[in-house]
Protein backbone atom coordinates (compact mmCIF):
# COMPACT_ATOMS: atom_id res chain seq x y z
CA UNK A 1 0.00 0.00 0.00
CA UNK A 2 1.42 3.40 -0.98
CA UNK A 3 1.73 6.48 1.19
CA UNK A 4 -1.20 8.16 -0.56
CA UNK A 5 -3.49 5.22 0.16
CA UNK A 6 -2.40 5.22 3.80
CA UNK A 7 -3.11 8.94 3.96
CA UNK A 8 -6.63 8.42 2.62
CA UNK A 9 -7.18 5.57 5.08
CA UNK A 10 -6.09 7.67 8.05
CA UNK A 11 -8.23 10.58 6.81
CA UNK A 12 -11.26 8.31 6.74
CA UNK A 13 -10.40 7.06 10.23
CA UNK A 14 -10.26 10.66 11.45
CA UNK A 15 -6.53 10.74 12.22
CA UNK A 16 -5.79 13.94 10.34
CA UNK A 17 -2.21 14.28 11.59
CA UNK A 18 -1.22 10.83 10.39
CA UNK A 19 -3.13 11.41 7.15
CA UNK A 20 -1.25 14.67 6.57
CA UNK A 21 2.07 12.94 7.15
CA UNK A 22 1.42 10.18 4.64
CA UNK A 23 -0.12 12.46 2.02
CA UNK A 24 2.81 14.86 2.27
CA UNK A 25 5.24 11.97 1.78
CA UNK A 26 3.29 10.74 -1.24
CA UNK A 27 3.30 14.23 -2.78
CA UNK A 28 7.04 14.62 -2.23
CA UNK A 29 7.82 11.28 -3.86
CA UNK A 30 5.48 11.82 -6.81
CA UNK A 31 6.95 15.27 -7.37
CA UNK A 32 10.53 13.93 -7.23
CA UNK A 33 9.87 11.19 -9.78
CA UNK A 34 7.65 13.31 -12.02
CA UNK A 35 4.53 11.20 -11.54
CA UNK A 36 1.94 13.78 -12.61
CA UNK A 37 -1.15 11.57 -12.21
CA UNK A 38 0.02 10.65 -8.71
CA UNK A 39 0.84 14.27 -7.89
CA UNK A 40 -2.62 15.43 -8.99
CA UNK A 41 -4.20 12.73 -6.83
CA UNK A 42 -2.01 13.73 -3.90
CA UNK A 43 -3.08 17.37 -4.19
CA UNK A 44 -6.71 16.27 -4.45
CA UNK A 45 -6.44 14.09 -1.36
CA UNK A 46 -4.71 16.88 0.55
CA UNK A 47 -7.56 19.15 -0.50
CA UNK A 48 -10.11 16.68 0.82
CA UNK A 49 -8.18 16.42 4.09
CA UNK A 50 -8.17 20.21 4.46
CA UNK A 51 -11.88 20.24 3.64
CA UNK A 52 -12.45 17.74 6.45
CA UNK A 53 -10.46 20.02 8.75
CA UNK A 54 -12.62 22.98 7.73
CA UNK A 55 -9.65 24.84 6.25
CA UNK A 56 -11.43 25.90 3.10
CA UNK A 57 -8.72 28.17 1.68
CA UNK A 58 -6.10 25.40 1.89
CA UNK A 59 -8.58 22.87 0.52
CA UNK A 60 -9.40 25.09 -2.43
CA UNK A 61 -5.72 25.75 -3.18
CA UNK A 62 -4.83 22.04 -3.19
CA UNK A 63 -7.88 21.03 -5.23
CA UNK A 64 -7.18 23.76 -7.77
CA UNK A 65 -3.65 22.37 -8.21
CA UNK A 66 -5.13 18.92 -8.76
CA UNK A 67 -7.47 20.32 -11.43
CA UNK A 68 -4.63 22.15 -13.18
CA UNK A 69 -2.40 19.06 -13.34
CA UNK A 70 -5.18 16.72 -14.41
CA UNK A 71 -6.30 19.15 -17.14
CA UNK A 72 -2.75 19.33 -18.45
CA UNK A 73 -2.43 15.53 -18.65
CA UNK A 74 -5.96 14.91 -19.95
CA UNK A 75 -7.52 13.13 -16.97
CA UNK A 76 -10.98 14.57 -17.56
CA UNK A 77 -12.85 12.36 -15.09
CA UNK A 78 -10.48 13.45 -12.33
CA UNK A 79 -11.01 17.10 -13.30
CA UNK A 80 -14.75 16.59 -12.86
CA UNK A 81 -14.23 14.95 -9.47
CA UNK A 82 -12.00 17.74 -8.13
CA UNK A 83 -14.30 20.41 -9.60
CA UNK A 84 -17.24 18.87 -7.72
CA UNK A 85 -15.21 19.16 -4.51
CA UNK A 86 -14.44 22.80 -5.32
CA UNK A 87 -18.17 23.39 -5.78
CA UNK A 88 -18.75 21.90 -2.33
CA UNK A 89 -16.33 24.45 -0.86
CA UNK A 90 -18.16 27.27 -2.60
CA UNK A 91 -21.50 25.98 -1.28
CA UNK A 92 -20.10 25.86 2.25
CA UNK A 93 -18.83 29.42 1.97
CA UNK A 94 -22.14 30.57 0.54
CA UNK A 95 -24.18 28.97 3.32
CA UNK A 96 -21.80 30.37 5.95
CA UNK A 97 -22.34 33.91 4.70
CA UNK A 98 -26.13 33.46 4.72
CA UNK A 99 -26.18 32.31 8.37
N, CA, C and O of each residue as an XYZ file, in Angstrom:
396
protein
N       0.860     -1.178      0.000
C       0.000      0.000      0.000
C       0.897      1.230      0.000
O       1.844      1.306      0.783
N       0.609      2.191     -0.870
C       1.415      3.397     -0.977
C       1.062      4.429      0.083
O       0.042      4.334      0.765
N       1.940      5.416      0.197
C       1.727      6.482      1.186
C       0.404      7.208      0.972
O      -0.295      7.525      1.934
N       0.056      7.472     -0.290
C      -1.204      8.157     -0.562
C      -2.404      7.372     -0.067
O      -3.328      7.934      0.520
N      -2.383      6.061     -0.311
C      -3.487      5.215      0.160
C      -3.567      5.207      1.680
O      -4.658      5.231      2.250
N      -2.409      5.172      2.334
C      -2.401      5.221      3.797
C      -2.946      6.558      4.294
O      -3.669      6.617      5.289
N      -2.589      7.625      3.588
C      -3.112      8.940      3.961
C      -4.625      9.004      3.864
O      -5.287      9.541      4.752
N      -5.173      8.456      2.784
C      -6.632      8.423      2.621
C      -7.270      7.579      3.726
O      -8.295      7.960      4.293
N      -6.667      6.448      4.023
C      -7.177      5.569      5.078
C      -7.221      6.295      6.421
O      -8.236      6.262      7.118
N      -6.124      6.946      6.778
C      -6.093      7.674      8.052
C      -7.062      8.854      8.048
O      -7.648      9.173      9.083
N      -7.239      9.506      6.894
C      -8.226     10.584      6.813
C      -9.616     10.048      7.120
O     -10.373     10.649      7.882
N      -9.941      8.909      6.515
C     -11.262      8.311      6.742
C     -11.437      7.848      8.184
O     -12.550      7.838      8.710
N     -10.338      7.466      8.813
C     -10.400      7.059     10.227
C     -10.430      8.255     11.173
O     -10.645      8.095     12.374
N     -10.216      9.451     10.632
C     -10.264     10.656     11.451
C      -8.934     11.075     12.051
O      -8.888     12.025     12.832
N      -7.857     10.396     11.708
C      -6.532     10.745     12.221
C      -5.874     11.693     11.220
O      -5.086     11.275     10.372
N      -6.212     12.970     11.338
C      -5.789     13.940     10.336
C      -4.278     14.185     10.363
O      -3.683     14.479      9.326
N      -3.664     14.070     11.513
C      -2.214     14.279     11.589
C      -1.469     13.179     10.833
O      -0.561     13.454     10.048
N      -1.860     11.952     11.077
C      -1.223     10.826     10.387
C      -1.530     10.894      8.883
O      -0.666     10.612      8.053
N      -2.755     11.267      8.550
C      -3.135     11.406      7.148
C      -2.259     12.453      6.473
O      -1.756     12.231      5.372
N      -2.076     13.598      7.133
C      -1.253     14.668      6.569
C       0.173     14.185      6.333
O       0.772     14.486      5.300
N       0.708     13.446      7.276
C       2.072     12.941      7.154
C       2.222     12.049      5.924
O       3.140     12.231      5.125
N       1.323     11.095      5.780
C       1.419     10.175      4.640
C       1.155     10.873      3.309
O       1.831     10.591      2.320
N       0.187     11.774      3.274
C      -0.123     12.465      2.024
C       1.021     13.388      1.600
O       1.306     13.526      0.410
N       1.664     14.011      2.567
C       2.811     14.862      2.269
C       3.964     14.035      1.711
O       4.638     14.459      0.772
N       4.189     12.859      2.287
C       5.242     11.970      1.778
C       4.935     11.519      0.347
O       5.818     11.496     -0.510
N       3.696     11.170      0.108
C       3.294     10.736     -1.237
C       3.523     11.851     -2.243
O       4.043     11.609     -3.332
N       3.135     13.079     -1.884
C       3.297     14.227     -2.777
C       4.770     14.481     -3.061
O       5.141     14.757     -4.203
N       5.604     14.393     -2.052
C       7.039     14.623     -2.230
C       7.638     13.606     -3.200
O       8.396     13.960     -4.103
N       7.288     12.345     -2.996
C       7.824     11.282     -3.856
C       7.330     11.440     -5.291
O       8.119     11.357     -6.231
N       6.022     11.669     -5.464
C       5.478     11.818     -6.814
C       6.069     13.026     -7.528
O       6.289     12.990     -8.739
N       6.325     14.091     -6.784
C       6.947     15.271     -7.372
C       8.387     14.956     -7.791
O       8.814     15.334     -8.882
N       9.128     14.265     -6.928
C      10.526     13.926     -7.229
C      10.667     13.043     -8.468
O      11.604     13.211     -9.249
N       9.747     12.112     -8.644
C       9.874     11.186     -9.778
C       9.087     11.648    -11.011
O       9.118     10.994    -12.053
N       8.386     12.773    -10.884
C       7.650     13.310    -12.022
C       6.377     12.556    -12.349
O       5.950     12.530    -13.503
N       5.771     11.947    -11.354
C       4.529     11.196    -11.539
C       3.347     12.166    -11.463
O       2.764     12.365    -10.397
N       3.003     12.766    -12.604
C       1.944     13.781    -12.607
C       0.570     13.250    -12.212
O      -0.127     13.925    -11.454
N       0.136     12.069    -12.683
C      -1.152     11.571    -12.206
C      -1.165     11.372    -10.685
O      -2.142     11.702    -10.013
N      -0.079     10.835    -10.165
C       0.018     10.651     -8.709
C       0.031     11.970     -7.972
O      -0.598     12.108     -6.923
N       0.752     12.951     -8.520
C       0.837     14.265     -7.892
C      -0.534     14.942     -7.859
O      -0.915     15.538     -6.851
N      -1.272     14.845     -8.966
C      -2.619     15.427     -8.993
C      -3.505     14.767     -7.941
O      -4.253     15.446     -7.238
N      -3.419     13.450     -7.835
C      -4.204     12.726     -6.835
C      -3.790     13.133     -5.437
O      -4.638     13.296     -4.560
N      -2.493     13.299     -5.219
C      -2.009     13.728     -3.900
C      -2.578     15.090     -3.531
O      -3.066     15.282     -2.417
N      -2.517     16.038     -4.467
C      -3.079     17.366     -4.192
C      -4.580     17.264     -3.907
O      -5.091     17.917     -2.997
N      -5.279     16.442     -4.690
C      -6.707     16.272     -4.451
C      -6.995     15.696     -3.076
O      -7.903     16.157     -2.383
N      -6.230     14.696     -2.681
C      -6.438     14.094     -1.362
C      -6.074     15.046     -0.237
O      -6.722     15.048      0.810
N      -5.041     15.858     -0.445
C      -4.710     16.879      0.555
C      -5.849     17.888      0.644
O      -6.205     18.336      1.734
N      -6.415     18.241     -0.498
C      -7.559     19.150     -0.498
C      -8.740     18.586      0.278
O      -9.398     19.303      1.032
N      -9.001     17.304      0.091
C     -10.107     16.675      0.824
C      -9.820     16.618      2.319
O     -10.729     16.758      3.137
N      -8.553     16.413      2.673
C      -8.179     16.423      4.089
C      -8.404     17.811      4.688
O      -8.954     17.944      5.781
N      -7.976     18.836      3.964
C      -8.170     20.208      4.457
C      -9.659     20.556      4.523
O     -10.084     21.287      5.417
N     -10.435     20.046      3.600
C     -11.881     20.241      3.642
C     -12.454     19.621      4.904
O     -13.299     20.218      5.571
N     -11.994     18.428      5.227
C     -12.447     17.742      6.446
C     -12.076     18.553      7.685
O     -12.821     18.587      8.665
N     -10.919     19.200      7.629
C     -10.459     20.023      8.749
C     -11.193     21.366      8.819
O     -11.094     22.081      9.816
N     -11.924     21.700      7.764
C     -12.621     22.977      7.726
C     -11.745     24.129      7.267
O     -12.124     25.293      7.397
N     -10.578     23.809      6.732
C      -9.653     24.844      6.252
C      -9.889     25.027      4.754
O      -9.167     24.493      3.912
N     -10.928     25.801      4.463
C     -11.434     25.904      3.101
C     -10.441     26.539      2.134
O     -10.361     26.124      0.978
N      -9.689     27.530      2.583
C      -8.722     28.167      1.685
C      -7.644     27.177      1.257
O      -7.285     27.117      0.081
N      -7.126     26.397      2.213
C      -6.104     25.401      1.888
C      -6.684     24.282      1.028
O      -6.021     23.777      0.122
N      -7.915     23.904      1.316
C      -8.579     22.869      0.518
C      -8.738     23.339     -0.917
O      -8.448     22.596     -1.855
N      -9.193     24.557     -1.089
C      -9.403     25.094     -2.429
C      -8.078     25.180     -3.198
O      -8.016     24.842     -4.380
N      -7.035     25.629     -2.527
C      -5.723     25.748     -3.179
C      -5.220     24.384     -3.663
O      -4.757     24.261     -4.797
N      -5.310     23.372     -2.817
C      -4.830     22.038     -3.190
C      -5.686     21.443     -4.305
O      -5.150     20.865     -5.251
N      -6.998     21.576     -4.206
C      -7.881     21.028     -5.228
C      -7.688     21.733     -6.573
O      -7.778     21.105     -7.628
N      -7.426     23.019     -6.529
C      -7.182     23.756     -7.770
C      -5.908     23.248     -8.438
O      -5.853     23.134     -9.662
N      -4.886     22.945     -7.643
C      -3.652     22.375     -8.208
C      -3.927     21.018     -8.842
O      -3.383     20.702     -9.900
N      -4.768     20.217     -8.201
C      -5.133     18.917     -8.763
C      -5.831     19.093    -10.104
O      -5.536     18.374    -11.059
N      -6.750     20.040    -10.180
C      -7.467     20.316    -11.426
C      -6.487     20.739    -12.522
O      -6.558     20.251    -13.650
N      -5.580     21.643    -12.182
C      -4.627     22.151    -13.179
C      -3.767     21.024    -13.749
O      -3.577     20.937    -14.962
N      -3.250     20.165    -12.877
C      -2.396     19.063    -13.340
C      -3.208     18.086    -14.177
O      -2.778     17.682    -15.257
N      -4.379     17.706    -13.683
C      -5.182     16.725    -14.410
C      -5.656     17.263    -15.757
O      -5.757     16.501    -16.718
N      -5.947     18.548    -15.844
C      -6.298     19.149    -17.141
C      -5.133     19.029    -18.107
O      -5.303     18.663    -19.270
N      -3.953     19.343    -17.605
C      -2.752     19.326    -18.449
C      -2.469     17.934    -18.998
O      -1.996     17.797    -20.126
N      -2.755     16.890    -18.203
C      -2.434     15.535    -18.655
C      -3.650     14.802    -19.219
O      -3.551     13.632    -19.590
N      -4.789     15.479    -19.286
C      -5.956     14.907    -19.952
C      -6.771     13.924    -19.133
O      -7.467     13.080    -19.699
N      -6.700     14.017    -17.816
C      -7.518     13.129    -16.975
C      -8.834     13.842    -16.665
O      -9.013     14.414    -15.590
N      -9.743     13.790    -17.630
C     -10.978     14.573    -17.561
C     -11.911     14.128    -16.437
O     -12.554     14.966    -15.804
N     -11.994     12.838    -16.182
C     -12.854     12.362    -15.093
C     -12.361     12.875    -13.747
O     -13.160     13.221    -12.877
N     -11.046     12.921    -13.581
C     -10.481     13.447    -12.333
C     -10.771     14.936    -12.204
O     -11.060     15.423    -11.111
N     -10.694     15.665    -13.326
C     -11.007     17.097    -13.299
C     -12.436     17.306    -12.802
O     -12.694     18.190    -11.985
N     -13.352     16.493    -13.298
C     -14.752     16.592    -12.863
C     -14.859     16.325    -11.356
O     -15.546     17.052    -10.639
N     -14.187     15.298    -10.895
C     -14.231     14.948     -9.470
C     -13.733     16.104     -8.603
O     -14.397     16.492     -7.642
N     -12.559     16.657     -8.944
C     -12.004     17.739     -8.128
C     -12.859     18.992     -8.238
O     -12.989     19.737     -7.267
N     -13.447     19.236     -9.413
C     -14.304     20.407     -9.595
C     -15.560     20.286     -8.732
O     -16.038     21.283     -8.192
N     -16.092     19.086     -8.602
C     -17.239     18.870     -7.715
C     -16.872     19.188     -6.270
O     -17.680     19.751     -5.531
N     -15.659     18.829     -5.870
C     -15.211     19.158     -4.510
C     -15.044     20.668     -4.337
O     -15.363     21.214     -3.280
N     -14.543     21.343     -5.380
C     -14.436     22.803     -5.318
C     -15.819     23.442     -5.197
O     -15.987     24.434     -4.488
N     -16.790     22.882     -5.877
C     -18.166     23.391     -5.777
C     -18.697     23.221     -4.360
O     -19.429     24.075     -3.860
N     -18.330     22.122     -3.714
C     -18.747     21.895     -2.326
C     -18.182     22.988     -1.415
O     -18.874     23.468     -0.517
N     -16.947     23.374     -1.644
C     -16.334     24.446     -0.856
C     -17.100     25.745     -1.064
O     -17.386     26.467     -0.109
N     -17.427     26.033     -2.306
C     -18.161     27.272     -2.595
C     -19.546     27.263     -1.956
O     -20.019     28.296     -1.481
N     -20.199     26.101     -1.943
C     -21.504     25.985     -1.281
C     -21.360     26.225      0.226
O     -22.185     26.909      0.830
N     -20.319     25.664      0.820
C     -20.098     25.863      2.251
C     -19.867     27.328      2.572
O     -20.398     27.846      3.555
N     -19.079     27.994      1.747
C     -18.832     29.424      1.967
C     -20.119     30.226      1.807
O     -20.392     31.147      2.577
N     -20.896     29.863      0.804
C     -22.140     30.571      0.543
C     -23.122     30.418      1.697
O     -23.749     31.389      2.120
N     -23.253     29.197      2.203
C     -24.184     28.968      3.316
C     -23.677     29.618      4.594
O     -24.481     30.027      5.432
N     -22.369     29.722      4.763
C     -21.802     30.371      5.952
C     -22.084     31.859      5.947
O     -22.308     32.448      7.004
N     -22.077     32.478      4.775
C     -22.340     33.915      4.704
C     -23.820     34.229      4.862
O     -24.183     35.338      5.254
N     -24.683     33.252      4.557
C     -26.133     33.456      4.723
C     -26.551     33.299      6.174
O     -27.584     33.837      6.572
N     -25.782     32.580      6.974
C     -26.178     32.313      8.375
C     -25.718     33.375      9.291
O     -25.967     33.303     10.494
